[in-house]
Each structure stands twice: as C-alpha cells, then as structure tokens.
Amino acid sequence: MKVSEYLSIGTVVKLKNISKRVVISGIRQMFEGKEYDYQAVPYPEGHLEDGEMILFFQDDIEAIYMLGYTDKERIQMIKTLGNK
C-alpha cells in the first residue's frame, strides 16, 4: 500500500469482520513483528481498556462513513513516511 493512500486519523469505517464501526487512531502500527495498516478504537465509545487495540489492513474495510481531518502537518508526515 502506498503511504499516500492511508486514510486520515479520525476516519470512521466499518470493517468486514466487526459489526461495530471504528475510528482510525493510528497508521502503520507494529504488533508482534507484523505491520498493520491501521489501529482503531470502537465508535462512538473510543478507547475502552488498556492493551486493547483493533488492528487491520486496508482490505478489511467494508465502508467509509466519514473521512478524518487532513492539514499541512498530516501532508508533511505522509511525505516523510513515503521517503523512508
């Protein structure tokens, strides 16, 4: 997946294998040696318990309900990640 294709933090999505919508809270997350495209929390509750994360790949997204915020700072971060 190209870095420029990552959805913004705050994007609300429905995943194929979870009945509840989630809100993206991180991109390119490592867990047990594996890199996932996204980290999320349940929507609308948010973070519920320590150590509990929803990790998934772009292909796991069934629907996008709302896109998150993008500004110059995010654009710069994406450019920086793309150069690594």
C-alpha positions in Angstrom: 0.0 0.0 0.0 1.3 3.4 -0.9 1.8 5.8 2.1 -0.3 8.4 0.2 -3.3 6.1 0.3 -3.6 5.9 4.1 -6.8 7.2 5.5 -6.6 10.1 7.9 -6.7 9.7 11.7 -10.3 10.2 12.7 -11.8 8.4 9.7 -14.8 6.3 10.7 -15.0 2.9 8.9 -17.0 -0.3 9.0 -14.8 -3.4 9.0 -15.8 -6.7 7.3 -15.3 -8.8 10.4 -16.6 -6.4 13.1 -20.3 -5.4 13.5 -19.5 -2.0 15.1 -17.9 0.9 13.3 -14.4 2.0 14.4 -12.5 5.3 14.2 -8.9 5.2 13.0 -6.4 6.2 15.7 -3.1 5.3 14.1 -1.4 4.1 10.8 1.4 1.7 10.1 1.2 0.0 13.5 3.6 -2.8 14.6 2.3 -5.7 16.8 4.2 -8.9 17.4 6.5 -8.3 14.5 3.8 -7.6 12.0 2.9 -4.2 10.5 -0.7 -3.4 10.1 -2.1 -0.5 8.0 -4.3 0.8 10.8 -5.1 0.9 14.5 -8.6 1.9 15.6 -11.0 2.2 18.6 -14.7 1.5 18.7 -17.0 4.3 17.6 -18.5 6.2 19.4 -17.1 4.9 22.7 -13.4 5.3 21.9 -10.6 3.7 24.0 -12.1 1.3 26.5 -9.3 -0.8 28.1 -5.5 -0.7 28.3 -3.9 -3.1 25.9 -7.0 -3.4 23.7 -6.5 -2.4 20.1 -8.2 -3.1 16.8 -5.5 -3.7 14.1 -6.4 -4.1 10.5 -5.4 -3.8 6.9 -6.9 -1.6 4.1 -8.6 -4.7 2.6 -10.5 -5.3 5.8 -12.5 -2.0 5.3 -16.1 -2.6 4.1 -17.3 1.0 4.1 -16.1 4.5 4.9 -18.6 6.7 6.8 -16.5 9.8 7.4 -13.1 10.9 6.4 -10.8 12.3 9.1 -9.1 15.6 9.2 -6.2 16.5 6.9 -4.0 19.6 7.1 -0.5 20.6 6.2 1.0 18.8 9.1 -0.5 15.5 8.0 0.5 16.0 4.4 4.1 16.6 5.6 4.0 13.4 7.7 2.8 11.4 4.7 5.6 12.8 2.6 8.2 11.9 5.3 6.8 8.4 5.6 6.9 8.0 1.8 10.6 8.8 1.7 11.5 6.0 4.1 
